[in-house]
Amino acid sequence: MKVLIKDKLLDVELMDTPEKQRTGMMGRESLDGAMVFPYDYIDDRTFHMENCKIPLDIIFIVNNKINQIIDNVPPCEHGTICPKYYGRADTVIEVPGGFSQKYNIKIKDKIELL
């Protein structure tokens, strides 16, 4: 599976089970492409960076359009309370930190899962 964000085509790791969605990027040193978190309906979604090792962009999507981007979210420091990041979405995509700015990804840009 791949995702097309604007004109950038990325390989996808599909986080399509509750266990995969809970674990996400925890403990990982890198992300090649994107992690896609699909949901059955539009709702408020919450993400955090606990046990993450690299910064990420968290992109919230409704009906294949970006409605919120949280750029370059830093890993949560060990022993601290991790902030939570909120957005309304039926799909959430995580990409390496700085991706959205580097490729001029904006709110209302379309995404397509291929």
C-alpha distances in whole Angstrom, upper triangle without the diagonal:
4,7,10,13,16,16,14,10,9,6,6,8,8,12,12,16,19,19,16,17,21,20,17,18,22,23,21,22,19,15,13,11,10,11,10,13,13,16,18,21,22,24,25,23,24,23,25,25,27,26,24,25,23,23,20,20,19,18,19,17,19,18,16,18,19,22,23,22,24,24,24,25,27,27,29,32,33,36,36,35,31,31,28,26,26,24,23,20,18,15,15,13,15,15,18,21,23,19,20,24,23,21,23,20,23,23,22,20,17,13,11,7,6
4,7,10,13,12,10,7,5,5,5,9,9,13,14,18,21,21,18,18,21,20,17,18,22,23,20,21,18,14,12,9,9,10,10,13,13,17,19,21,21,24,25,22,24,22,24,24,26,26,23,24,22,21,18,17,17,16,17,16,18,17,14,16,17,20,21,20,21,21,22,23,25,25,28,31,33,36,35,34,30,29,27,25,25,23,22,19,17,14,14,12,13,13,16,19,20,16,17,20,19,17,19,17,19,20,20,17,14,11,8,6,5
4,6,10,10,8,6,5,7,6,10,10,13,15,18,21,22,18,18,21,21,17,18,22,24,21,21,18,14,12,9,8,9,8,12,12,16,18,19,19,21,22,20,22,20,22,22,25,25,22,23,21,20,17,15,15,13,14,12,15,14,11,13,13,16,17,16,18,18,20,21,23,24,27,30,32,35,34,32,29,27,25,22,22,20,19,16,15,12,12,9,11,11,14,17,17,14,14,17,17,14,16,13,16,16,16,13,10,7,6,4,6
4,6,6,6,4,6,9,10,13,14,17,18,22,24,25,22,21,24,24,20,21,24,26,23,24,20,16,14,11,10,13,12,15,15,18,20,21,20,23,23,22,23,22,24,24,27,28,25,25,22,21,18,16,16,13,15,13,15,14,10,11,12,16,17,16,19,18,20,22,24,26,29,32,34,37,35,34,30,29,27,23,23,21,20,17,16,14,14,11,13,12,15,17,17,13,13,16,15,12,14,11,14,15,14,10,8,6,5,6,7
4,6,5,6,8,11,12,15,15,18,19,23,24,26,22,21,24,24,20,20,24,26,23,23,20,16,15,11,10,13,12,15,15,18,21,21,19,21,22,20,22,20,22,23,26,27,23,24,21,19,16,13,13,10,12,11,14,14,10,10,9,13,14,13,15,15,17,19,22,24,27,30,32,35,33,32,28,26,24,21,21,18,18,16,16,13,12,10,12,11,13,15,14,11,10,13,13,9,10,8,10,11,11,7,7,5,7,9,11
4,6,8,11,14,15,18,19,21,23,26,28,29,26,24,27,27,23,23,27,29,26,26,22,19,18,14,14,16,16,18,19,21,23,23,22,24,24,23,24,23,25,25,29,30,26,27,23,21,18,15,16,13,14,13,15,15,11,10,10,14,15,14,17,16,19,21,24,26,29,32,35,38,36,34,31,29,27,23,23,20,20,18,18,16,15,13,15,14,16,17,15,12,10,12,12,9,9,7,9,11,10,6,6,7,9,12,13
4,7,10,13,15,19,20,23,24,28,30,31,27,26,29,29,25,24,28,30,27,26,22,19,17,14,14,17,17,20,21,24,26,26,25,27,27,26,27,26,28,27,31,31,28,27,24,22,19,17,18,16,18,16,19,18,14,14,14,17,18,17,20,19,20,23,26,28,31,34,36,39,38,37,33,31,29,26,26,23,23,21,21,19,18,16,17,15,17,18,16,13,12,14,13,9,10,9,12,14,14,10,10,9,10,13,13
4,6,10,12,16,17,20,22,26,28,28,24,24,27,26,22,21,25,26,23,22,19,15,13,10,11,14,15,18,19,23,25,25,24,26,26,25,25,24,25,25,28,28,24,24,21,19,17,15,16,14,17,16,19,19,15,15,14,18,18,16,18,17,18,21,23,25,28,31,33,36,35,34,31,29,27,24,25,23,23,21,21,17,16,13,14,12,13,15,14,10,11,13,11,8,10,10,13,15,15,12,11,10,10,12,12
4,7,9,13,15,18,20,23,26,26,22,22,25,24,21,20,24,25,22,22,18,15,12,9,10,13,13,17,18,21,24,25,24,26,27,25,26,24,25,25,28,28,24,24,21,20,17,16,17,15,18,17,19,19,15,16,16,19,20,18,20,19,20,22,24,25,29,31,34,37,36,35,31,30,28,25,25,23,24,21,20,17,16,13,14,12,14,17,16,12,13,16,14,12,14,13,16,18,17,14,12,10,9,10,9
4,6,10,12,15,17,21,23,23,19,19,22,21,17,17,20,22,18,18,14,11,8,5,6,10,11,14,16,20,22,24,23,25,25,23,23,21,23,22,25,24,21,21,18,18,15,14,15,14,17,16,19,19,15,16,16,19,19,17,19,18,18,20,22,22,26,28,30,33,33,32,28,28,26,23,24,22,23,20,19,16,14,11,11,9,11,15,15,11,13,16,14,12,15,14,17,18,19,15,14,11,11,10,10
4,7,10,13,15,18,21,21,17,17,20,19,16,15,19,20,17,17,14,10,7,5,6,9,10,14,15,19,22,24,24,25,26,23,23,21,22,22,24,23,20,20,18,18,16,16,16,16,18,18,20,20,17,19,18,22,21,19,21,20,20,21,22,23,26,28,30,33,32,32,28,28,26,24,25,23,24,21,19,16,15,12,12,11,13,16,17,14,16,19,18,16,19,17,20,21,21,18,17,13,12,10,10
4,6,9,11,15,17,17,13,14,17,16,12,13,17,18,15,17,13,10,8,6,5,6,6,10,12,15,18,20,21,22,23,20,20,18,20,19,22,21,18,19,17,18,15,15,14,14,16,15,18,18,15,17,17,20,20,18,19,19,19,20,21,21,24,27,28,31,30,29,26,26,24,22,22,21,21,18,16,13,12,9,10,10,12,16,18,15,16,20,19,17,20,17,20,21,21,18,16,13,12,9,9
4,6,9,12,14,14,10,11,14,12,10,11,14,15,13,15,12,9,9,8,6,5,6,9,11,15,18,20,21,22,22,19,19,17,18,18,19,18,16,17,16,17,15,15,14,15,16,16,19,20,17,19,19,21,21,19,20,20,19,19,21,20,22,25,26,29,28,27,24,24,22,21,21,21,21,18,17,13,12,10,10,11,13,16,19,16,18,21,21,20,22,20,22,22,23,21,19,15,14,12,12
4,6,9,11,12,8,9,13,12,10,12,15,17,15,18,16,13,13,11,9,6,5,6,8,11,14,17,18,19,20,17,18,16,18,18,20,19,18,19,19,19,16,16,15,15,15,15,17,17,16,18,18,20,20,19,20,21,21,20,22,21,23,26,27,29,29,28,24,24,22,20,20,19,19,16,14,11,11,10,11,13,15,19,21,19,19,23,23,22,24,21,22,22,22,21,18,15,14,10,12
4,6,8,8,5,5,9,9,7,10,13,16,15,17,16,13,14,13,10,7,6,5,7,10,13,15,16,17,17,14,15,13,15,16,17,17,16,18,18,18,16,16,14,14,14,15,17,18,17,19,18,20,19,19,19,20,20,19,21,19,21,24,25,27,26,25,21,21,19,18,18,17,17,15,13,10,10,10,11,13,16,19,21,20,20,24,24,24,25,22,23,23,23,22,20,17,16,13,15
4,7,8,7,7,10,11,10,14,16,19,18,21,20,17,18,16,13,10,8,6,6,8,10,13,15,16,17,15,16,15,18,19,20,20,19,22,22,22,19,19,17,16,16,16,17,17,17,19,19,21,21,21,22,23,24,22,24,23,24,27,27,29,29,27,24,24,21,20,19,18,18,15,12,11,11,12,14,16,19,22,25,23,23,27,27,26,27,24,25,24,24,23,21,18,17,13,15
4,5,5,6,9,10,10,14,15,18,18,22,21,19,20,19,16,13,11,9,9,10,12,15,17,17,18,15,16,15,17,19,19,19,19,22,23,23,21,21,19,19,18,18,19,20,20,23,22,23,23,23,23,25,25,23,25,23,24,27,26,28,28,26,23,23,21,20,20,20,19,17,14,13,14,15,16,19,22,24,27,25,26,29,30,29,30,27,28,27,27,26,24,21,20,17,19
4,6,5,6,9,10,14,14,17,18,22,21,20,22,21,18,14,13,10,11,10,12,15,16,16,16,14,14,13,15,17,17,17,18,21,22,22,20,21,18,19,18,19,20,21,22,23,23,23,23,23,22,25,25,22,24,22,22,25,24,25,25,23,21,21,18,18,18,18,18,16,15,14,14,16,16,20,22,24,27,26,26,30,31,30,31,28,28,27,28,27,26,23,23,20,22
4,5,5,6,9,12,12,14,16,19,19,18,20,20,18,14,14,11,13,14,16,18,20,19,19,16,15,14,15,16,15,15,16,19,20,21,20,21,19,20,20,21,23,24,24,26,25,26,24,24,23,25,24,22,23,20,20,23,22,24,24,22,20,21,19,19,20,20,21,19,18,16,16,17,16,19,21,23,27,26,27,30,31,31,32,29,30,29,30,29,28,25,24,21,23
4,5,5,6,9,10,13,13,17,16,15,17,16,14,10,10,9,11,13,15,18,19,19,19,15,15,13,14,15,15,14,14,17,18,19,17,18,16,18,18,19,21,22,21,23,22,23,22,22,21,22,22,20,21,19,19,22,22,24,24,22,20,20,18,18,19,19,20,18,16,14,13,13,13,16,18,20,23,22,23,27,27,27,29,26,27,26,27,26,25,22,21,18,20
4,6,5,9,10,14,14,17,17,15,17,17,13,10,9,7,9,10,13,15,16,15,15,12,11,10,11,13,13,14,13,17,17,18,15,16,14,15,15,16,18,20,19,21,20,20,19,19,18,20,20,18,19,17,18,21,21,23,22,20,17,18,15,15,15,16,16,14,13,12,10,11,11,15,17,19,22,21,22,25,26,26,27,24,24,23,24,24,23,20,20,18,20
4,6,9,9,12,14,17,17,16,19,19,16,12,13,10,13,13,16,18,18,17,16,12,11,9,10,11,11,11,12,16,17,17,16,17,15,17,17,19,21,23,23,24,22,22,21,20,19,21,20,17,18,16,16,19,18,19,19,17,15,16,14,14,15,17,18,17,16,15,13,14,13,17,18,20,23,23,23,26,28,28,29,26,27,26,27,27,26,23,24,21,24
4,6,6,9,10,14,14,14,17,17,15,11,13,11,14,16,19,21,21,20,19,15,13,11,11,10,10,9,10,13,14,16,15,17,15,17,18,20,23,25,24,25,23,24,22,21,19,20,19,17,17,14,15,17,17,19,19,18,15,17,15,16,17,19,20,19,19,16,14,14,13,15,16,18,22,21,23,26,27,27,28,26,27,26,28,27,27,24,24,22,24
4,6,9,9,12,12,10,13,13,11,8,9,9,12,14,18,20,20,19,18,14,13,10,10,9,10,10,9,12,12,13,11,13,12,14,15,17,20,22,21,22,20,21,19,18,17,17,16,14,15,13,14,17,17,20,19,18,15,16,15,14,16,17,18,17,17,14,11,11,9,12,13,15,18,18,19,22,23,23,25,22,23,23,25,24,23,20,21,19,21
4,6,6,8,8,8,11,12,11,8,11,12,15,18,21,23,22,22,20,16,14,11,10,8,9,8,6,8,9,10,9,12,12,15,16,19,22,24,23,23,21,22,20,18,16,16,14,12,12,10,12,15,15,18,18,18,14,16,15,15,17,18,20,19,19,16,13,12,9,10,11,12,16,16,18,20,21,22,23,21,23,23,25,24,24,21,22,20,22
4,6,9,10,11,15,16,14,12,15,14,18,20,23,25,24,23,21,18,15,12,10,8,7,5,5,7,9,12,12,15,14,18,19,22,25,27,26,26,24,25,22,20,18,18,16,14,13,10,11,13,12,15,16,16,13,15,15,16,18,20,22,21,22,19,16,15,12,14,14,15,19,19,21,23,24,25,27,25,26,26,29,28,27,25,26,24,26
4,7,9,11,15,17,16,14,17,18,21,23,27,28,28,27,25,21,19,15,13,10,9,6,6,6,9,12,13,17,17,20,22,25,28,30,29,29,27,28,25,23,21,20,17,16,14,10,12,13,12,15,16,17,15,17,18,19,22,23,26,25,25,22,19,18,15,16,14,16,20,20,23,25,25,26,28,27,28,29,31,30,30,27,28,26,28
4,6,8,11,14,13,12,16,17,20,23,27,28,28,27,26,22,20,16,14,11,11,8,7,6,8,11,12,15,16,19,21,24,27,29,27,28,25,27,24,22,20,19,16,15,14,11,13,15,15,18,19,20,17,19,19,19,22,23,26,24,25,21,18,16,13,13,12,14,17,18,20,22,22,23,26,24,27,28,30,28,28,25,26,24,25
4,7,10,13,14,14,18,19,23,26,29,31,30,30,28,24,22,18,16,13,13,11,8,6,6,10,12,15,17,20,23,25,29,31,28,29,26,28,25,22,20,18,15,15,13,11,14,15,15,19,20,21,18,20,21,21,24,25,27,26,27,23,20,18,14,13,11,13,16,16,19,21,20,22,25,24,26,28,30,28,28,26,26,25,26
4,7,10,11,11,15,17,21,24,28,29,29,28,27,23,22,18,17,14,15,13,10,8,7,10,10,13,15,18,21,23,26,28,25,26,23,25,23,20,18,17,14,14,13,12,16,17,18,22,22,23,20,21,21,20,23,24,26,24,25,21,18,15,12,10,8,11,14,13,17,18,18,19,22,21,23,25,27,25,25,22,23,22,23
4,6,7,8,12,14,18,21,25,26,26,26,25,21,20,17,16,14,16,14,11,10,9,10,9,11,13,15,18,20,23,25,22,22,20,23,21,18,17,15,13,14,14,13,17,19,20,24,24,24,20,21,20,19,21,21,23,21,22,18,15,12,9,7,6,10,13,11,14,17,16,17,19,18,21,22,24,22,22,19,19,18,19
4,7,9,12,15,18,22,25,27,27,27,27,23,23,20,20,18,20,18,15,14,12,13,12,13,15,16,19,20,24,25,22,22,21,23,22,19,19,17,16,17,17,17,20,23,24,28,27,28,24,24,24,22,24,23,25,23,23,19,16,13,11,8,8,12,14,12,15,17,16,16,19,18,21,23,24,21,21,18,18,16,17
4,7,10,13,16,20,23,24,24,25,24,21,21,19,19,18,20,20,16,16,14,14,12,12,13,14,16,17,20,21,18,19,17,20,19,17,17,16,15,17,18,18,22,24,26,29,28,28,25,24,23,21,22,21,22,20,20,16,14,10,9,7,8,12,13,10,13,15,14,13,16,15,18,20,21,18,17,14,14,13,14
4,6,10,12,16,19,21,20,21,21,18,18,15,16,16,18,18,15,15,13,13,10,10,10,10,13,14,17,18,15,16,15,17,16,14,15,14,14,15,17,17,20,23,25,28,27,26,22,22,20,18,19,18,19,16,16,12,10,7,6,5,8,11,13,10,12,15,15,14,16,14,16,18,19,16,15,12,13,11,13
4,7,10,13,17,18,18,19,18,15,15,13,14,14,16,16,13,15,13,13,10,11,10,10,12,13,16,17,15,16,15,17,16,15,15,15,15,15,17,16,19,22,23,26,25,24,20,20,18,16,17,16,17,15,14,10,8,6,5,7,10,13,15,13,14,18,18,17,19,16,18,19,20,18,17,13,14,12,14
4,6,10,13,15,15,16,16,13,14,13,15,16,18,19,16,18,17,16,13,12,10,10,10,10,13,14,12,14,13,15,15,14,15,16,17,17,19,19,21,24,25,28,27,25,22,21,18,16,16,15,15,12,11,7,6,5,7,9,12,15,17,15,15,19,19,18,19,16,18,17,18,16,15,11,11,9,12
4,7,10,12,12,13,13,10,12,11,14,15,17,18,16,19,18,17,14,13,11,10,10,10,12,14,13,14,14,15,15,15,15,17,18,17,19,19,20,24,25,27,26,24,20,19,16,15,14,13,13,10,8,6,5,6,8,12,15,17,19,17,17,21,22,21,22,18,19,18,19,18,16,13,13,11,14
4,7,9,10,12,13,11,13,13,17,18,20,22,20,23,22,21,18,16,13,12,11,10,11,11,11,13,14,15,16,16,18,20,21,20,23,22,24,27,28,30,29,27,23,22,19,17,16,14,12,9,6,5,7,9,12,15,18,20,22,20,19,23,24,23,23,20,20,18,18,18,15,13,12,10,13
4,6,7,9,11,10,12,14,17,20,21,23,22,25,24,23,20,19,15,14,11,10,10,11,12,14,15,15,16,18,19,22,23,22,24,24,25,28,29,31,29,27,23,22,19,17,15,13,11,8,5,6,8,11,14,18,21,23,25,23,22,25,27,26,26,22,22,20,19,19,17,15,15,13,17
4,7,9,12,12,15,17,21,23,25,26,26,29,28,27,24,22,19,17,14,13,11,11,13,16,17,17,19,20,22,25,27,25,28,28,28,32,33,34,32,30,27,25,22,20,18,15,13,10,7,9,12,15,18,21,25,26,28,26,25,29,30,28,28,24,24,22,21,21,19,17,16,15,18
4,6,10,11,14,17,20,23,25,27,26,29,29,27,24,22,18,16,13,11,9,10,12,14,15,15,17,19,21,24,26,25,28,28,28,32,33,34,32,29,26,24,21,19,16,13,10,8,5,9,12,15,18,22,25,26,28,26,24,28,30,28,27,24,22,20,19,20,18,17,17,16,20
4,7,9,13,15,19,22,24,27,25,28,27,25,22,20,16,14,10,9,7,9,11,12,13,12,13,16,18,21,24,23,26,26,27,31,32,33,31,27,25,22,19,16,13,10,7,5,4,8,11,14,17,21,24,25,26,24,22,25,28,26,25,21,20,17,16,18,16,16,17,17,20
4,6,10,13,17,20,22,25,24,27,26,24,21,19,16,14,11,10,9,12,14,15,14,12,13,16,17,21,23,21,24,25,25,28,29,30,28,24,22,19,16,14,10,8,5,6,7,10,11,15,17,21,24,24,26,25,23,26,28,27,26,22,21,18,18,19,19,18,20,20,23
4,7,10,14,17,19,22,22,25,24,22,19,17,14,13,10,11,11,14,16,15,14,12,12,14,14,18,20,18,21,22,21,25,26,27,24,21,18,16,12,10,7,6,4,6,9,11,11,14,16,20,22,22,24,23,21,24,27,26,25,21,20,17,18,20,20,19,21,21,25
4,7,10,14,16,19,18,21,21,19,16,15,11,11,8,10,11,15,16,16,14,12,11,13,13,16,18,16,18,18,18,22,23,24,22,19,16,14,10,8,6,5,6,7,9,9,8,12,13,17,19,19,21,21,19,22,25,24,24,20,19,17,18,19,19,18,20,20,23
4,7,11,12,16,15,19,18,17,14,14,10,12,10,13,15,18,19,18,16,15,13,13,12,15,16,13,16,15,15,18,20,20,18,15,12,10,6,6,5,7,9,10,12,12,10,12,13,16,18,18,20,20,19,22,25,25,24,21,20,18,20,21,22,20,22,22,25
4,7,9,12,11,15,15,13,11,11,8,11,10,14,16,19,19,19,16,15,13,12,11,13,13,11,12,12,12,15,17,18,16,13,10,9,6,5,6,9,11,12,13,12,9,11,10,13,15,15,17,18,17,20,22,23,23,20,20,18,21,21,21,20,22,21,24
4,6,9,9,12,12,11,10,12,10,13,13,17,20,23,22,22,19,18,15,14,11,13,13,9,10,9,8,12,13,14,12,10,7,6,5,6,9,12,15,15,17,16,13,13,11,14,15,14,17,18,18,20,22,24,24,21,21,21,23,24,24,23,24,24,27
4,6,5,8,9,8,9,11,10,14,15,19,22,25,24,24,21,20,17,15,12,13,11,8,7,5,5,9,11,13,11,10,7,8,8,9,12,15,18,18,20,18,14,14,11,13,13,12,15,17,18,19,21,23,23,21,22,22,25,25,25,23,25,24,27
4,5,9,11,11,12,15,14,17,19,22,25,28,27,27,24,24,21,19,16,17,15,11,10,7,5,8,8,10,9,9,6,9,9,12,15,18,20,21,22,20,17,17,14,16,16,15,19,20,21,23,25,26,27,25,26,26,28,28,29,27,28,27,30
4,6,9,11,13,16,16,19,21,24,27,30,29,29,26,26,23,21,18,18,16,13,11,7,7,8,8,10,11,11,9,12,13,15,18,21,23,23,24,22,19,18,15,16,15,16,19,21,22,24,25,27,28,26,28,28,30,30,30,28,29,28,30
4,6,8,9,12,13,17,19,22,25,28,26,26,23,24,21,18,16,15,13,10,9,5,7,9,10,13,13,13,11,12,13,14,17,19,22,22,23,20,17,15,12,13,12,12,16,17,19,21,21,23,24,23,24,25,28,27,27,25,26,25,27
4,7,9,13,15,18,21,24,27,30,28,28,25,26,23,20,17,16,12,11,8,6,8,9,10,14,14,15,13,15,16,17,20,22,25,24,26,23,19,17,13,13,11,11,15,16,19,20,20,22,24,23,25,26,29,28,28,26,27,26,28
4,6,10,12,16,19,22,26,28,26,25,22,23,20,17,14,13,9,9,7,6,9,11,13,17,16,17,14,15,16,16,19,20,23,23,24,21,17,15,11,10,8,8,11,13,15,16,17,19,20,20,22,23,26,25,25,23,25,24,26
4,7,10,13,16,19,23,26,24,23,20,20,17,14,11,9,5,5,4,6,9,12,14,18,16,17,13,13,14,13,16,18,21,21,22,20,16,14,10,9,6,5,8,10,12,13,14,16,18,17,18,20,23,22,23,21,24,23,25
4,6,9,13,16,19,22,20,19,16,17,14,11,9,7,5,5,7,8,11,14,17,20,18,18,14,14,13,12,14,15,18,17,19,16,12,10,6,6,5,4,7,8,10,12,13,14,15,14,16,17,20,18,19,18,20,20,22
4,6,10,13,17,19,17,16,12,13,10,7,6,5,5,6,9,11,14,17,20,23,21,20,16,14,13,11,13,13,15,15,17,14,10,8,6,5,6,5,7,7,7,9,11,12,13,11,12,13,16,15,16,15,18,18,21
4,7,10,13,16,15,14,11,11,8,6,5,7,8,8,11,12,14,18,20,23,21,19,15,13,11,8,10,9,12,11,13,11,7,6,5,7,9,8,10,10,9,12,14,14,14,12,12,12,15,14,15,14,16,17,20
4,6,10,13,11,10,7,8,6,5,6,8,11,11,15,16,18,22,24,26,24,22,19,16,14,11,10,9,10,9,11,8,6,5,6,8,11,11,12,11,9,12,14,13,13,10,10,9,11,11,12,10,13,14,17
4,7,10,10,9,6,6,5,6,8,11,14,14,17,18,20,24,26,28,25,23,19,17,14,10,9,6,6,5,8,6,5,7,9,12,15,15,15,14,12,15,18,17,16,12,11,9,11,11,11,11,13,14,18
4,7,6,5,4,6,7,9,12,14,17,17,21,22,24,27,29,31,29,26,23,21,17,14,12,9,7,5,6,5,6,8,11,13,17,17,18,16,14,17,19,17,16,12,11,9,9,9,9,8,11,12,16
4,6,5,7,7,9,12,15,18,21,21,24,25,27,30,32,34,32,29,26,23,20,16,14,10,7,5,5,7,9,11,15,17,21,21,21,20,17,20,22,20,19,15,14,11,10,11,10,10,12,13,17
4,6,8,9,13,15,18,21,24,24,27,28,30,34,36,37,35,32,29,27,23,20,17,14,11,8,7,8,11,13,17,19,23,23,24,21,19,22,24,21,20,17,15,13,10,11,9,9,10,11,15
4,7,9,12,14,17,19,22,22,26,27,29,33,35,37,34,32,29,26,23,20,18,14,12,10,9,8,10,11,15,16,20,21,21,18,16,19,21,18,17,14,13,11,9,8,6,5,6,9,12
4,6,9,11,15,17,20,21,24,26,28,32,34,36,34,31,28,25,22,19,17,13,11,10,10,10,11,12,15,16,19,20,19,17,14,17,19,16,15,11,10,8,5,6,4,6,9,12,15
4,6,7,11,13,16,17,21,23,25,28,31,33,30,28,25,22,19,16,14,11,10,9,10,9,9,10,12,13,17,17,16,14,11,14,16,14,13,9,7,5,5,6,6,7,11,13,17
4,7,10,13,17,17,21,23,24,28,30,32,29,27,23,20,18,14,12,8,8,8,11,11,10,12,14,16,18,18,17,16,13,15,18,17,15,11,9,5,6,8,10,11,14,16,20
4,7,10,13,13,17,19,21,24,27,29,26,23,20,17,15,11,9,7,8,9,12,11,10,11,12,14,16,15,15,14,11,13,16,16,14,11,8,6,9,10,12,13,16,18,21
4,6,9,10,14,16,18,22,25,27,24,22,19,16,14,10,10,9,11,11,14,12,10,10,10,11,13,11,11,11,8,10,13,13,11,9,8,7,10,11,13,13,16,18,21
4,7,7,11,13,15,18,21,23,20,19,15,13,11,8,9,9,12,13,16,14,11,11,10,11,12,9,10,11,9,10,14,14,13,11,11,11,14,14,16,16,19,20,24
4,6,9,12,15,18,21,23,21,20,16,14,14,11,13,13,16,16,19,17,13,12,10,10,10,7,6,8,7,8,11,12,11,10,11,12,15,15,17,17,20,21,24
4,6,9,12,15,18,21,19,18,15,14,14,12,15,15,19,19,21,19,15,13,10,9,8,4,5,8,9,9,11,13,13,13,14,15,19,18,20,19,22,23,25
4,7,9,12,15,17,15,15,11,10,10,9,12,14,17,18,20,18,14,13,10,10,9,7,9,11,12,12,15,17,17,16,16,17,20,20,22,21,23,24,26
4,6,9,12,15,13,13,10,10,12,11,15,17,21,21,23,21,17,16,13,12,11,8,11,13,15,15,17,19,20,19,20,21,24,24,25,24,26,26,29
4,6,9,12,11,11,9,10,12,12,16,18,22,22,24,21,18,16,13,13,12,10,13,16,17,18,19,22,23,21,23,23,26,26,27,25,27,27,29
4,6,9,7,8,5,8,10,12,16,19,22,23,25,23,19,19,16,17,15,14,17,19,20,21,23,25,26,24,25,25,28,28,30,28,30,29,32
4,6,6,8,8,10,13,15,19,22,26,27,29,27,23,22,19,20,18,16,19,22,23,24,25,28,28,27,28,29,32,32,33,31,34,33,35
4,6,8,9,12,15,18,21,24,28,28,30,28,25,24,21,22,20,19,22,25,26,27,28,31,31,30,31,32,35,35,36,34,35,34,37
4,7,9,12,15,18,22,25,29,30,31,30,27,26,24,25,23,22,25,28,29,30,31,34,34,33,33,33,37,37,38,36,38,37,39
4,6,9,12,16,19,22,26,27,29,28,25,25,22,24,22,21,23,26,27,27,29,32,32,31,31,31,34,34,36,34,36,36,38
4,6,9,13,16,20,23,24,27,26,23,23,21,23,22,21,23,26,26,27,29,31,31,29,29,29,32,33,34,32,35,34,37
4,6,10,13,17,20,21,23,22,19,20,17,19,19,17,20,22,22,24,26,28,28,26,26,25,28,29,30,29,31,30,33
4,7,10,13,17,19,21,20,17,18,16,18,18,16,19,21,21,22,24,26,25,24,23,22,25,26,28,27,29,29,32
4,7,10,13,15,18,17,14,16,15,17,18,16,19,20,20,21,24,25,24,22,21,20,23,24,25,24,26,26,30
4,7,11,12,15,14,12,13,12,15,16,14,16,18,16,18,21,22,21,19,18,16,19,20,21,21,23,23,27
4,7,10,13,13,11,13,13,16,18,17,18,19,17,19,22,23,21,19,17,15,17,19,20,19,22,22,26
4,6,10,10,9,12,13,16,18,17,18,18,16,19,22,21,20,17,15,12,14,16,17,16,19,20,24
4,7,9,9,12,15,18,20,20,21,20,18,21,24,23,21,18,16,13,13,15,16,16,18,19,22
4,5,6,10,13,16,19,20,21,19,17,20,23,21,20,17,15,13,13,14,13,13,15,15,19
4,7,10,14,17,20,21,23,21,19,23,25,23,22,18,18,15,14,15,14,12,13,13,17
4,7,10,13,17,18,20,18,16,20,22,20,20,16,16,14,14,14,12,10,11,10,14
4,7,10,14,15,16,15,14,17,19,18,18,14,15,13,14,14,13,11,12,12,15
4,7,10,12,13,12,11,15,16,15,16,12,13,13,14,13,12,10,11,11,14
4,7,9,11,10,10,14,15,14,16,13,14,15,17,15,15,13,14,14,17
4,6,8,6,8,11,12,12,13,11,14,15,17,15,16,13,15,14,17
4,6,6,9,11,11,12,14,13,16,17,20,18,19,17,18,18,20
4,6,8,9,9,12,13,12,15,17,19,18,19,18,20,21,23
4,6,5,6,9,10,10,13,15,18,17,18,18,20,21,23
4,6,5,6,8,8,11,14,16,14,16,14,17,18,20
4,6,5,6,5,7,10,13,11,13,13,16,17,20
4,6,5,6,8,12,15,13,16,16,19,21,23
4,6,8,11,14,17,15,17,17,19,21,22
4,6,9,13,14,12,14,14,16,18,20
4,6,10,12,10,13,14,17,19,21
4,7,9,7,9,10,14,16,18
4,6,6,9,11,15,17,20
4,6,9,11,15,17,20
4,6,9,13,16,19
4,7,10,14,16
4,7,10,13
4,7,10
4,6
4
